[in-house]
């Protein structure tokens, strides 16, 4: 992807999750440098304090990746299923950073899928959403490879991420997890918000005449009119995908099942939810320590993410007094 960089966080180490290596994984997890048994990391504060303490003990690095990797291993031990992780930055995202589901994610998901054994998988999903077209291609990759798919959602899974979760046989959510409306995004802006702006303009033109056009000139200059059709098509695609995946995977029912219609109508009703990012609860996911805006991880050698390059700009110091600075003495110059 132009403007970002791919960062590999560990050397490849392929190891399938099978019953034969459960003992090895358990031994590795138990011997890892971790807090004492009486220091359970049950809160964000406890995790943050632990990371900060590691930073003091090991100035060369806090081994955050090792802690995440151990967490994945422990989850796999509990569930008996391989786990793949797709996480994007969901808060304080700098402008212009593509921290949403798009076609670039196909590479990461392909890596995760190709290195995952068995015919069942858990998908650890955190994202504010993205493009339904890219989501459709990702779901096709997952469902063509695995017979049983379960989504584990600890935090935000909005928009296209909610849509993706509908392709699972099950969804596991904690008290702080959140789904959201499945209205798609166009360049990071909810399609329904764009359509609503044009609909409001149309209503005002009918009521007030051309004089109402002045207030909406900035909007019209920003968007081409063909964007209306793009937004409408994206909305219809989201509903179609939600309906198909719910029928095929989640509910395993016919398309005219009333449960499907109820779910699709509820999650696509912008007038009810008012906001693209409104949860249908939210918490600050412990992701900022990684420094990435996208992360692809499993315990079988796939550990990389996408990060924006850092640009250092050196500014000349300002001399508010206006008095020329005194230069240090240098070698004598020969005068003519």
N, C-alpha and C positions, 0 to 999 in steps of 0.2 A: 504494500500500500504506500503510495506516495505521501511523504510528509511524516511517516512514522518509522519505527525500526522494530525488527523482530529480535527478541532477546531470549536466548536459550539459558535457562537457569540451572541446568545440571547436565552432566554427561549421560547419554542414553544408557539405560539399564533395563532391559526388557525382562519381565518376569510375569508370566500369566498368573491370574488368580485362580488357583485350583485347590482342592482339598489337601493335596500333597505338600503345599507350601504354607499352609496356615500356621504350622508350628514355627517356621522360620520368621514369618511376619510378626507373630506374637513375640518371639524372642527379640527381634529388632526393636519393636515398639517398647518392650519392657526395659531394654538396656539403653534406650535413648536418654539423653540428658533432659530430664523433665522435673517438674516440681514434686515435692514430697507428697505422699498419699493424703496427708491432712490438709493440703493446700489445693483444694479443688478449684479449677478455673471455671466457675459457673457464671461469672459476670464479665462485662466488657472491661470494667475497672481492673479485675483480677488478671485478665489477659494482658491488658496494657502494662500493668505493673510488672508482670513476668517478663514481657519483651524488653522493657526498660532495664530490668535487672540483668538480663542476659547481655544487653549492650554494654553495661558497665563491666561485667565479668569477661566478655569477649569483645574488646573494642574492634577487632578485625571484622566482625560481622555477627549479627544476631541469629543467623541460621533460621530465618522465618520460613524459608522453603522447607527445611527439615521438619519444622513443627507442623506445617500444613500437610506434608507427606505422611507424617505419623498419624495425623487426624484421619486422613483418607484410609489408611490401613486399618485403623480401629473401627471405622464405620463398616468396612468390608468384613471384618471379623464378626460384627454383630449381625449384619444382613445376610452374609453368605453369598453376596453378589458383587461383581466388579463395579466400581464407581468411576465415572468420568465427570470432570468439572468444567463448567463454562461460566465464567464470572466476568462481569463488566463493572466499571465504576458507575455508581448510581447517584452520587451526590457530589457537589462542588466540581462538576465537570467543566473544564475550561472551554471557552467558545472555540468551535472549530475542531474539537477532538471527537472523532467518530466512535464514541463509546456506545454504539448501538448495533443491533444485529444487521449484518450486510453480507454481501457475497464473499468478502475476505475471510469470513468465518468458516467457509467450506474447507479450507486447508487445515485449520485447527481441528475441526470435527473429524475430518478424514484421518488425521494422525491418531486421534483418540480411538476411533472405531477400529482401525486396522490393528492396533496393539491390544485390543480387548478381547479376551477369549469368551467361550460359552455363548449361549443363545439368549441370555438374560442380562440386563444392565440397569444400573441406577444412574440417573443424570442429575447432578447437583447444579441447579440453575439459579443464577442471579443476573437480572438484566432489566433495564427500563423499556426494552422493546426495540423495534426497528422495522425493517421492511418485510412485509408478508411474503414477497416473492423469494427472498433469501431463506426465510423460515420454512417455506415449502420444500426447498431443495435440501435443507438440513434434515428435516423430518424424513424425507425420502431416504437419505443416507442411513439414518438410524433404524427406520422400520424395515428397510430391505436387509439389514444385517441381523437384527435381533427380533426374536419372537415375543419376548416379554420386556417391556420398558416401563420403568417407574421413575417419576420425577420427584426429587427431594428439593423443596423450596424453603430456605431458611429466612428469606428476606424478600426483596422486590422481585416480582416476575410480572411486569406490566406489559400491556399492549401485545406485541408479537411474541413475547415470552409467555404470556398467558395462553396465547394461541398455540404455541409449541407444546405447552403442558397438556393441552387437550388431546394430543396424539399419544399420550401415555395410557397404559392400562390402569395405572394408579397415580395419585398425587399425594405425597406426604408433606404436610405443612405443620409448622410449629405455631405457637401463639403469636409470634412476631412476624410471621410470614404474610405476604400480601399478593393477591392477584389484582388485576385492574381491567378497565375497559379494553376491548380488542380493536379500538379504532386505530387504523394504521398511521404511521408518520410519513410525511413528505419532507425530506431534508430536515428531519428533526422536529417538524411542526405537525401536530395532530391534523389529519385530513379534515375531520369534522369541524375544527376551529376555522380552517380556511373556507370551507363551504358555508359555515354559519355567517362569516363576515360578508360574503357575497350575497347571501340570502337577505341579510339585514339591509344591505345597500339597495337591493331590488325593492324591498318593502318601503324604504324611505323615498326612493324615486317615485314610486306610485303615489305616495301620500303627499310629498312636498314638491315634486317636480325636479327639474334639472338643478335647482339651487342647492340641493342636498349633495350634489356630486362633488363639490369642492372639498368637503371634509374627507372624502374617500379617495381622492386623487393619489395620495401616497401609497395606498393599498393597491390600486390599479396599476401604478407604475412599477410596483415590486413584483407582481405576479402576472403571468400571461393568462389569457382567458382559457387556453387549452388545459390549464392546470385544473379547472373545474372537472373536466372529464377524467383526468388522472386520479383526482381525489375520489370521485364517484366509483370508478373502477376498483380502486384499492379497497374501498369500503365493502363493495360486493365480494371481492376476492376473500377478504378476511372472514366474512360471514359464511361463504361457501366452504372454506377450509375448516372452519370451526365445526360446521355441520357434518362434513365428511369424516373428520377425525373422531368426533364424538360417537358417531354411528359405528364406525369401523373398529375403533380401539377401546375407548373409554366405556361406553355403554353397550356396545355390540348389539345394536338394535336397528330397526328400519328408519329411513329418513323422515317418515311421517310421525315418528314417536313424539308425543307432546313434550316429553322431558327435554329433547333436543331443541325444539323451538323455544321453550321457556329459557333455557340456558343461553342460547344465541341472542335472543332478543334482550335479555338482561345485560349481558356483557357488551353489547353493541349499542346500548341506549345512552348516547352522550347527554341527552336532556336530563336523565336521572342522575348521572354521576358528575356532571358539570365540568370535570377536569380529566384530562388524559392520564394524569398521574395519581388520581385518587384511588386509594386502596379499597378493595372489596373483601391495615396497620403497617407499620413500617418501622424499621429500626436501622441504626447506623451499622452497616455490616463492616466487619473488621478486615477491610481490604486495602486501606490506604497505606499500610506498611509495605506493600509489595512495590509500589511505584509504577504500576502498570494501569492502563485503562481497560485492557482485556487480558484474560488469563485462561490457558488451556492446560489441564493437569490430570494425570492419573498416576498410578504406582508402577506403571510398566514402561517408563522411559520418556513419556511426553510431559514436559515441564517447560513451557515457554509462553511468552506473552507479547503484547504490543505496547510500546511506550513512545511518546512523542520525544523527539530529540531535544536536548537542552541547549539553548542558545545563550551564550554569555556575551553581554554587551558592556564594554568598558566606557564609562562616561568621564569626560574631562572635569576635574574639580572646578567649582565656581568660586571666584574670588569676589565676595560681596563688597569689599572695601574699595576696590578699584585701584589699589596701590600695587604696582608691579612687585612680584615676589623677589626676594633676595636670593640670587643664585649662588651656589657654593663655588669657592675659588677653583679655577681650573688651570691648565697649563697656559703659560704666557703665549700670547699670539704676537707674531712679528708684524710690526707696523711698517708701512712704506714711508 
